[in-house]
Amino acid sequence: MRRIVNFLSGALLGGLIASALVLLLTPSSGSSIRKQIAELANKTYEEVRQAGEQRRDELQLELQELRAPKE
């Protein structure tokens, strides 16, 4: 039990130190970083949506081919 508590406290402390260093060493302002993160999230969302639509179209074509009567 003591090992788990030591591990969790070390992980928490490490995370806090890392986040503090990131905030101190980041060359951009907070609002600029938030804007970049939002743009990246929107771009990623759009790419995933487009890939999903493309795959859906491909699967619909496959289904049509499978349902088509054999000659």
Secondary structure, DSSP 4 states (H G I P E B T S, - for coil): -HHHHHHHHHHHHHHHHHHHHHHHH-SS-HHHHHHHHHHHHHHHHHHHHHHHHHHHHHHHHHHHHHHSPP-
